Amino acid sequence: MKNKIFGTDGIRGPYGTEGMNEDLAYTLGFSLGKYLEEKGLNNETIILGRDPRESGESLQKACAAGIHQFGHRPLDAGIIPTPALAFGVKTLGCQMGVMVTASHNPEADNGLKLFSSAGAKLSIEEESRIEDLLRSNRQVQSDSVDIKSVKIKDDYKNNLCGFFPDAILEGKRIVLDAANGATSVTSPEVLTALGAEVISIHNGDGVINSCCGSEAPNSLQEKVVDLKADLGIAHDGDGDRVVFVDSSGKLIDGDKILGLLALLAYEKNNLKQKGFVATVHSNSGLAASLCSIGIKLHRAQVGDRNVANVMEATGCNWGGESSGHVVAHDYLPTGDGLFTALCIASEVGQGQASLQKLTDWVELWPCRSDSFKVKEKIPLLNCSEIQNALKKVEQDLADNGRVLLRYSGTEPKIRLLVEARNENLADEIFTYIVNIIQKTL
């Protein structure tokens, strides 16, 4: 079986390797041109943006040169967050968008994310066809092209602010960790424009994602406490995610944030189908807490594209991942960490309840999870001992917990997650399943 080039969210890998270099970026651009030609589309506009990694500009230029080979027009949006690129694709009437970013990965990595004319992630079928073209049309970059620059940051910021009342953050002190990434050029300005007192850290003065941002919020937690701030916000490198720190310095679990967003939308009569979409990774306590107030939780496979697909299928307009990706279809068809931050920030501080109190009603169940190396990935349906064990524990748990067992998509490992209302029961079942895994796999 061939290794997939596209992962859960675009192509990503260490820069300078076979999996991420200028030739690959050029070939991707060439393949996009060929893909559009197959669809009968000629002389189309494709917008490209990037985060501030050192390798970003050369990869962007290489991809643009490949696009130009088929007579399409590449546009350079410069350093912008991923959601700003998605917004630009829609508002400028582009056929596609390419974001050069490795999101929350270390600075040494880079990647390429693709967007449709609607500003959404491509479907699996579309991505699969482009991957086939990429494999069969390997190119070595042989030329370059001058890319016309286009400014979309101001329009993006104005559009975002338009979703919230003027001065909605007035009097609120917010510490912002931009992960030295793409949001350094947008988030401080938007938060300030809506009235907040903003203290920025890791705002373009260091290495992207290095001991900062959504993956390492320790310094944010300390700063929030030191400055007696109402809230702490941390983005990832390209700004489609956000995590939150309460005024006490506590990092708030992502599932609690999803619950609060669902509740706020429900109270404002803005939760279609009285439903919310999360992934299989979200805690069962979130589902139970939402159910207690009349909201149904739908589950998708991991990835914001999968969340968006289930939202489309169920008619829901809100969904997200506990990692900080949130999709609000009434705003954009893809995640925007700053939009999520504004939804949450507008509810805390200035005599209102702290974020921790606002999310206390979401009671997460005890959970045990780990991954284990396997000799080979034998289909789990063919392992009778595992199937019998899973049936037994599912009967024991009934509606009081769940077991999630799946192979890693990238490593020779199997991942196990056990949740239960009772912590001792979660521990007991986890140990039982681990013993079966070690015996059979």
RODO-2510 file (C-alpha; in nm, 4 decimals, decimal comma):
residues 441
     n   res          X          Y          Z
     1     m     0,0000     0,0000     0,0000
     2     k     0,1360     0,3416    -0,0980
     3     n     0,2054     0,5931     0,1752
     4     k    -0,0323     0,8847     0,1471
     5     i     0,1190     1,2232     0,0647
     6     f    -0,1727     1,4163     0,2110
     7     g    -0,2333     1,3756     0,5815
     8     t    -0,5281     1,4812     0,7961
     9     d    -0,4674     1,8469     0,7119
    10     g    -0,2683     1,8893     0,3901
    11     i     0,0927     1,7899     0,3234
    12     r     0,3432     1,8366     0,6042
    13     g     0,7007     1,7354     0,6852
    14     p     1,0563     1,8437     0,7718
    15     y     1,1716     2,1080     0,5255
    16     g     1,4546     1,9993     0,2968
    17     t     1,3504     1,6346     0,2870
    18     e     1,1872     1,4501    -0,0019
    19     g     0,8513     1,5043     0,1637
    20     m     0,8780     1,8844     0,1768
    21     n     1,0961     2,0856    -0,0587
    22     e     1,0730     2,3274    -0,3514
    23     d     1,0422     2,0509    -0,6101
    24     l     0,7440     1,9049    -0,4225
    25     a     0,5828     2,2497    -0,3947
    26     y     0,6429     2,3113    -0,7664
    27     t     0,4944     1,9713    -0,8529
    28     l     0,1915     2,0422    -0,6363
    29     g     0,1355     2,3715    -0,8186
    30     f     0,1754     2,1916    -1,1522
    31     s    -0,0707     1,9225    -1,0380
    32     l    -0,3256     2,1831    -0,9316
    33     g    -0,3003     2,3367    -1,2778
    34     k    -0,3564     1,9987    -1,4393
    35     y    -0,6440     1,9224    -1,2027
    36     l    -0,8220     2,2457    -1,2987
    37     e    -0,7569     2,1761    -1,6658
    38     e    -0,9256     1,8353    -1,6252
    39     k    -1,2299     2,0171    -1,4908
    40     g    -1,2360     2,2476    -1,7934
    41     l    -1,1103     2,5467    -1,5951
    42     n    -0,8512     2,7703    -1,7593
    43     n    -0,6816     3,0972    -1,6687
    44     e    -0,8019     3,0741    -1,3085
    45     t    -0,6757     3,2717    -1,0080
    46     i    -0,5158     3,0863    -0,7148
    47     i    -0,4188     3,2761    -0,4007
    48     l    -0,1199     3,1743    -0,1876
    49     g    -0,0338     3,2744     0,1687
    50     r     0,2211     3,1629     0,4264
    51     d     0,3184     3,1719     0,7902
    52     p     0,6522     3,3356     0,8857
    53     r     0,8798     3,0285     0,8666
    54     e     1,2074     3,0918     0,6844
    55     s     1,1300     2,8240     0,4279
    56     g     0,7854     2,9649     0,3498
    57     e     0,8715     3,2203     0,0845
    58     s     1,0742     2,9849    -0,1366
    59     l     0,8100     2,7113    -0,1115
    60     q     0,5387     2,9615    -0,1966
    61     k     0,7303     3,0868    -0,5020
    62     a     0,7941     2,7307    -0,6189
    63     c     0,4258     2,6393    -0,5904
    64     a     0,3280     2,9579    -0,7752
    65     a     0,5683     2,8739    -1,0596
    66     g     0,4067     2,5310    -1,0958
    67     i     0,0616     2,6888    -1,1045
    68     h     0,1751     2,9363    -1,3706
    69     q     0,2853     2,6517    -1,5993
    70     f    -0,0793     2,5885    -1,6876
    71     g    -0,1588     2,9541    -1,7479
    72     h    -0,3277     3,0120    -1,4140
    73     r    -0,2670     3,3334    -1,2167
    74     p    -0,1037     3,2977    -0,8730
    75     l    -0,1559     3,5798    -0,6215
    76     d     0,0669     3,6456    -0,3190
    77     a    -0,1258     3,7291     0,0000
    78     g     0,1965     3,7417     0,2041
    79     i     0,2171     3,6395     0,5687
    80     i    -0,1383     3,5852     0,6932
    81     p    -0,3288     3,3407     0,9157
    82     t    -0,4858     3,0417     0,7428
    83     p    -0,8449     3,1666     0,8029
    84     a    -0,7536     3,4980     0,6383
    85     l    -0,6440     3,3046     0,3296
    86     a    -0,9738     3,1103     0,3312
    87     f    -1,1580     3,4432     0,3557
    88     g    -0,9513     3,5811     0,0664
    89     v    -1,0305     3,2863    -0,1590
    90     k    -1,4025     3,3598    -0,1192
    91     t    -1,4002     3,7379    -0,1379
    92     l    -1,1605     3,7631    -0,4324
    93     g    -1,3425     3,4941    -0,6291
    94     c    -1,0367     3,2693    -0,6573
    95     q    -1,0671     2,9138    -0,7804
    96     m    -0,8376     2,7736    -0,5117
    97     g    -0,6106     2,8724    -0,2230
    98     v    -0,2764     2,7358    -0,1046
    99     m    -0,1485     2,8050     0,2469
   100     v     0,2200     2,7337     0,3113
   101     t     0,2312     2,6343     0,6775
   102     a     0,3049     2,3483     0,9140
   103     s     0,0519     2,4812     1,1658
   104     h     0,1591     2,3859     1,5214
   105     n     0,4655     2,1850     1,4070
   106     p     0,8221     2,2976     1,4895
   107     e     0,9908     2,5667     1,2813
   108     a     1,1980     2,3096     1,0904
   109     d     0,8809     2,1673     0,9341
   110     n     0,6604     2,3164     0,6678
   111     g     0,3513     2,2187     0,4741
   112     l     0,0849     2,2987     0,2163
   113     k    -0,2904     2,3262     0,2826
   114     l    -0,5429     2,3498    -0,0013
   115     f    -0,8730     2,5385    -0,0116
   116     s    -1,1669     2,5320    -0,2503
   117     s    -1,3323     2,8354    -0,4090
   118     a    -1,5718     2,8385    -0,1113
   119     g    -1,2824     2,8790     0,1333
   120     a    -1,3254     2,5233     0,2623
   121     k    -1,0826     2,2319     0,2828
   122     l    -1,0936     2,0094    -0,0248
   123     s    -1,2936     1,6889    -0,0127
   124     i    -1,1142     1,3564     0,0251
   125     e    -1,2032     1,2744    -0,3369
   126     e    -1,0579     1,6021    -0,4667
   127     e    -0,7441     1,5589    -0,2590
   128     s    -0,7062     1,1994    -0,3767
   129     r    -0,7152     1,3027    -0,7434
   130     i    -0,4586     1,5774    -0,6850
   131     e    -0,2375     1,3261    -0,5034
   132     d    -0,2575     1,0899    -0,8021
   133     l    -0,1509     1,3751    -1,0310
   134     l     0,1289     1,4696    -0,7943
   135     r     0,2657     1,1151    -0,7960
   136     s     0,2547     1,0811    -1,1755
   137     n     0,3864     1,4280    -1,2627
   138     r     0,6970     1,4643    -1,0452
   139     q     0,8771     1,7802    -1,1535
   140     v     1,2069     1,9514    -1,0814
   141     q     1,1595     2,3252    -1,0463
   142     s     1,3002     2,4760    -1,3643
   143     d     1,1709     2,8323    -1,3616
   144     s     1,0213     3,1045    -1,1444
   145     v     0,7458     3,3597    -1,1817
   146     d     0,6757     3,7065    -1,0490
   147     i     0,3700     3,6866    -0,8240
   148     k     0,1321     3,9798    -0,8016
   149     s     0,0742     4,0841    -0,4403
   150     v    -0,2748     4,1258    -0,3006
   151     k    -0,3786     4,2745     0,0348
   152     i    -0,6554     4,0963     0,2224
   153     k    -0,5575     4,1473     0,5885
   154     d    -0,7578     4,4672     0,6384
   155     d    -1,0707     4,3263     0,4734
   156     y    -1,0348     4,0089     0,6804
   157     k    -1,0051     4,2071     1,0050
   158     n    -1,2971     4,4360     0,9181
   159     n    -1,5167     4,1390     0,8297
   160     l    -1,4280     3,9643     1,1556
   161     c    -1,4988     4,2711     1,3676
   162     g    -1,8346     4,3067     1,1941
   163     f    -1,9586     3,9892     1,3652
   164     f    -1,9318     4,1534     1,7090
   165     p    -2,0708     4,4714     1,8673
   166     d    -1,8389     4,7720     1,8864
   167     a    -1,6163     4,7854     2,1961
   168     i    -1,7423     4,4451     2,3139
   169     l    -1,4074     4,3823     2,4859
   170     e    -1,3789     4,7244     2,6475
   171     g    -1,2203     4,7121     2,9924
   172     k    -1,0954     4,3570     2,9506
   173     r    -0,7278     4,2719     2,9915
   174     i    -0,6174     3,9890     2,7628
   175     v    -0,2754     3,8258     2,7279
   176     l    -0,2190     3,7013     2,3742
   177     d     0,0399     3,4400     2,2759
   178     a     0,0694     3,4456     1,8955
   179     a     0,3242     3,1587     1,8869
   180     n     0,5554     3,3866     1,6839
   181     g     0,3296     3,2890     1,3966
   182     a     0,0954     3,4320     1,1389
   183     t    -0,1498     3,5816     1,3916
   184     s     0,1183     3,8265     1,5057
   185     v    -0,0005     4,0501     1,2201
   186     t    -0,3753     4,0315     1,2917
   187     s    -0,4910     3,9188     1,6374
   188     p    -0,3479     4,2086     1,8467
   189     e    -0,5077     4,4646     1,6144
   190     v    -0,8519     4,2999     1,6151
   191     l    -0,8603     4,2522     1,9922
   192     t    -0,7530     4,6146     2,0424
   193     a    -1,0057     4,7423     1,7879
   194     l    -1,2843     4,5769     1,9888
   195     g    -1,1722     4,7527     2,3057
   196     a    -0,9444     4,5077     2,4867
   197     e    -0,6228     4,5963     2,6640
   198     v    -0,3865     4,3528     2,4920
   199     i    -0,0540     4,2327     2,6274
   200     s     0,1225     4,0386     2,3525
   201     i     0,3883     3,7734     2,4084
   202     h     0,5710     3,5664     2,1457
   203     n     0,4423     3,8139     1,8910
   204     g     0,7014     3,7734     1,6165
   205     d     1,0048     3,8196     1,8388
   206     g     1,1190     3,4571     1,8343
   207     v     1,0928     3,1194     1,6617
   208     i     0,7488     2,9968     1,5570
   209     n     0,6006     2,7422     1,8012
   210     s     0,9219     2,7273     2,0053
   211     c     0,8189     2,6961     2,3735
   212     c     0,5117     2,9065     2,3038
   213     g     0,1659     2,9056     2,1503
   214     s    -0,1142     2,6532     2,1830
   215     e     0,1273     2,3608     2,2219
   216     a     0,3234     2,5181     2,5091
   217     p     0,1090     2,7702     2,7021
   218     n     0,3187     2,7682     3,0211
   219     s     0,4534     3,1224     2,9790
   220     l     0,1019     3,2437     2,8951
   221     q    -0,0319     3,0940     3,2177
   222     e     0,2371     3,2715     3,4196
   223     k     0,1787     3,6043     3,2445
   224     v    -0,1970     3,5948     3,3015
   225     v    -0,1437     3,5508     3,6762
   226     d     0,1365     3,8091     3,6977
   227     l    -0,0692     4,0769     3,5191
   228     k    -0,4028     3,9853     3,6798
   229     a    -0,5530     3,9495     3,3322
   230     d    -0,9102     3,8410     3,2632
   231     l    -0,8085     3,5844     3,0022
   232     g    -0,5165     3,4281     2,8172
   233     i    -0,5336     3,3287     2,4499
   234     a    -0,2782     3,1158     2,2616
   235     h    -0,2804     3,0460     1,8878
   236     d    -0,0935     2,7864     1,6870
   237     g     0,1477     2,8888     1,4106
   238     d    -0,1127     2,9563     1,1411
   239     g    -0,4004     3,0765     1,3563
   240     d    -0,6775     2,8270     1,2879
   241     r    -0,6623     2,7045     1,6488
   242     v    -0,6807     2,8625     1,9930
   243     v    -0,6533     2,7495     2,3556
   244     f    -0,7585     2,9447     2,6645
   245     v    -0,6156     3,0246     3,0077
   246     d    -0,8484     3,1378     3,2872
   247     s    -0,7760     3,4428     3,5059
   248     s    -0,6378     3,2036     3,7704
   249     g    -0,3784     3,0713     3,5224
   250     k    -0,5626     2,7436     3,4652
   251     l    -0,5573     2,5954     3,1147
   252     i    -0,9196     2,5196     3,0231
   253     d    -0,9841     2,1813     2,8617
   254     g    -1,0800     2,2093     2,4945
   255     d    -1,3964     2,0025     2,5426
   256     k    -1,5167     2,2498     2,8042
   257     i    -1,4647     2,5286     2,5506
   258     l    -1,6687     2,3352     2,2933
   259     g    -1,9468     2,2934     2,5477
   260     l    -1,9495     2,6650     2,6272
   261     l    -1,9601     2,7599     2,2589
   262     a    -2,2552     2,5254     2,2052
   263     l    -2,4368     2,6707     2,5076
   264     l    -2,3775     3,0314     2,4002
   265     a    -2,5051     2,9624     2,0492
   266     y    -2,8069     2,7776     2,1931
   267     e    -2,8948     3,0664     2,4270
   268     k    -2,8749     3,3106     2,1334
   269     n    -3,0991     3,0889     1,9155
   270     n    -2,8022     3,0352     1,6848
   271     l    -2,7559     2,6592     1,7181
   272     k    -2,9175     2,4932     1,4196
   273     q    -3,0768     2,1514     1,4720
   274     k    -2,9973     2,1901     1,8440
   275     g    -2,6798     1,9979     1,7619
   276     f    -2,3039     2,0328     1,7823
   277     v    -2,0328     1,8297     1,6072
   278     a    -1,7149     1,7114     1,7804
   279     t    -1,4703     1,4300     1,7021
   280     v    -1,4273     1,0809     1,8385
   281     h    -1,1573     1,2232     2,0667
   282     s    -1,3988     1,4444     2,2616
   283     n    -1,4826     1,3251     2,6111
   284     s    -1,8109     1,1429     2,6735
   285     g    -1,8768     1,3916     2,9519
   286     l    -1,9193     1,6604     2,6865
   287     a    -2,1941     1,4568     2,5177
   288     a    -2,3672     1,3955     2,8521
   289     s    -2,3423     1,7606     2,9583
   290     l    -2,4827     1,8839     2,6272
   291     c    -2,7605     1,6259     2,6383
   292     s    -2,8621     1,7554     2,9826
   293     i    -2,9510     2,0933     2,8287
   294     g    -3,1144     1,9535     2,5158
   295     i    -2,8203     1,9627     2,2719
   296     k    -2,7267     1,6542     2,0705
   297     l    -2,3577     1,5805     2,0103
   298     h    -2,2663     1,4318     1,6727
   299     r    -1,9232     1,2733     1,6293
   300     a    -1,6843     1,2952     1,3346
   301     q    -1,3463     1,1399     1,2643
   302     v    -1,0416     1,3470     1,3597
   303     g    -0,9772     1,6565     1,1455
   304     d    -1,1639     1,9836     1,0956
   305     r    -1,2575     1,8767     0,7413
   306     n    -1,4371     1,5732     0,8835
   307     v    -1,6080     1,7943     1,1396
   308     a    -1,7255     2,0256     0,8595
   309     n    -1,8546     1,7267     0,6585
   310     v    -2,0656     1,5999     0,9482
   311     m    -2,1918     1,9535     1,0090
   312     e    -2,3071     1,9614     0,6481
   313     a    -2,4728     1,6204     0,6749
   314     t    -2,6560     1,6987     1,0003
   315     g    -2,7445     2,0617     0,9280
   316     c    -2,5405     2,1842     1,2254
   317     n    -2,3698     2,5226     1,2072
   318     w    -2,1218     2,4737     1,4944
   319     g    -1,8564     2,2084     1,5492
   320     g    -1,4977     2,1634     1,6554
   321     e    -1,2102     1,9632     1,7960
   322     s    -1,0884     1,9660     2,1547
   323     s    -0,7449     2,0656     2,0195
   324     g    -0,8817     2,4141     1,9482
   325     h    -1,0173     2,3953     1,5913
   326     v    -1,3692     2,5372     1,5834
   327     v    -1,5847     2,5686     1,2716
   328     a    -1,8732     2,8187     1,2677
   329     h    -2,0433     2,7885     0,9290
   330     d    -2,2269     3,1191     0,9622
   331     y    -1,8842     3,2841     0,9697
   332     l    -1,6422     3,0743     0,7605
   333     p    -1,6426     2,7138     0,6310
   334     t    -1,3108     2,6536     0,8090
   335     g    -1,1668     2,7168     1,1550
   336     d    -1,0531     3,0589     1,2791
   337     g    -0,8861     3,0723     1,6187
   338     l    -0,9411     3,4483     1,6492
   339     f    -1,3159     3,4229     1,5840
   340     t    -1,3363     3,1542     1,8526
   341     a    -1,1309     3,3715     2,0880
   342     l    -1,3673     3,6649     2,0399
   343     c    -1,6725     3,4480     2,1081
   344     i    -1,5209     3,3372     2,4381
   345     a    -1,3514     3,6653     2,5393
   346     s    -1,6761     3,8581     2,5068
   347     e    -1,8230     3,6445     2,7873
   348     v    -1,5535     3,6841     3,0551
   349     g    -1,4063     3,9575     3,2716
   350     q    -1,5366     4,2923     3,4002
   351     g    -1,7502     4,1519     3,6773
   352     q    -1,8754     3,8622     3,4681
   353     a    -1,7969     3,5038     3,5619
   354     s    -1,4453     3,3697     3,5053
   355     l    -1,3939     3,1258     3,2190
   356     q    -1,3482     2,8431     3,4667
   357     k    -1,6885     2,9147     3,6240
   358     l    -1,8504     2,9507     3,2826
   359     t    -1,7330     2,6016     3,1876
   360     d    -1,7754     2,4199     3,5205
   361     w    -2,1110     2,2763     3,4101
   362     v    -1,9312     2,0608     3,1509
   363     e    -1,8346     1,7577     3,3619
   364     l    -1,5700     1,5503     3,1870
   365     w    -1,5541     1,1816     3,2688
   366     p    -1,2392     1,0036     3,3946
   367     c    -1,0298     0,8954     3,0990
   368     r    -0,7290     0,6706     3,0403
   369     s    -0,5441     0,6684     2,7073
   370     d    -0,2122     0,5502     2,5664
   371     s    -0,0559     0,4029     2,2527
   372     f     0,1280     0,0725     2,2154
   373     k     0,3673    -0,0607     1,9527
   374     v     0,2441    -0,3554     1,7444
   375     k     0,4308    -0,6086     1,5309
   376     e     0,1825    -0,5635     1,2458
   377     k    -0,1526    -0,3970     1,1958
   378     i    -0,3773    -0,7016     1,1841
   379     p    -0,7361    -0,5888     1,1073
   380     l    -0,9069    -0,5653     1,4446
   381     l    -1,2203    -0,7336     1,3092
   382     n    -1,0050    -1,0421     1,2479
   383     c    -0,8881    -1,0572     1,6111
   384     s    -1,1581    -1,2593     1,7844
   385     e    -1,0052    -1,2217     2,1310
   386     i    -1,0028    -0,8422     2,0988
   387     q    -1,3563    -0,8359     1,9590
   388     n    -1,4837    -1,0528     2,2434
   389     a    -1,3119    -0,8296     2,4993
   390     l    -1,4595    -0,5148     2,3430
   391     k    -1,8095    -0,6633     2,3430
   392     k    -1,7721    -0,7586     2,7085
   393     v    -1,6582    -0,4134     2,8263
   394     e    -1,9184    -0,2359     2,6121
   395     q    -2,1863    -0,4415     2,7875
   396     d    -2,0323    -0,3579     3,1268
   397     l    -2,0186     0,0145     3,0457
   398     a    -2,3549     0,0464     2,8665
   399     d    -2,4228     0,4245     2,8582
   400     n    -2,1695     0,4958     3,1312
   401     g    -1,8552     0,5020     2,9193
   402     r    -1,6863     0,3925     2,5987
   403     v    -1,3754     0,2295     2,4549
   404     l    -1,2007     0,3605     2,1432
   405     l    -0,9353     0,1332     1,9901
   406     r    -0,7713     0,2184     1,6585
   407     y    -0,4392     0,1925     1,4777
   408     s    -0,2238     0,4994     1,4238
   409     g    -0,2310     0,6216     1,0660
   410     t     0,1403     0,7054     1,0631
   411     e     0,3138     0,4756     1,3146
   412     p     0,3211     0,1006     1,3969
   413     k     0,1059     0,1640     1,7023
   414     i    -0,2423     0,1046     1,8318
   415     r    -0,4183     0,3735     2,0353
   416     l    -0,6501     0,2964     2,3255
   417     l    -0,8909     0,5324     2,5001
   418     v    -1,1225     0,4323     2,7850
   419     e    -1,3775     0,6631     2,9482
   420     a    -1,6215     0,5910     3,2300
   421     r    -1,8291     0,7851     3,4805
   422     n    -1,6418     0,5950     3,7531
   423     e    -1,2616     0,6388     3,7680
   424     n    -1,1957     0,2947     3,9147
   425     l    -1,3997     0,1330     3,6392
   426     a    -1,2060     0,3281     3,3724
   427     d    -0,8757     0,2074     3,5233
   428     e    -0,9972    -0,1512     3,5482
   429     i    -1,1178    -0,1701     3,1871
   430     f    -0,8070     0,0054     3,0579
   431     t    -0,5793    -0,2505     3,2266
   432     y    -0,7945    -0,5371     3,0976
   433     i    -0,7802    -0,4172     2,7339
   434     v    -0,4053    -0,3441     2,7545
   435     n    -0,3409    -0,7036     2,8629
   436     i    -0,5402    -0,8325     2,5642
   437     i    -0,3501    -0,6019     2,3254
   438     q    -0,0127    -0,7162     2,4587
   439     k    -0,1143    -1,0788     2,4301
   440     t    -0,2570    -1,0665     2,0772
   441     l    -0,0727    -0,7839     1,8957
***
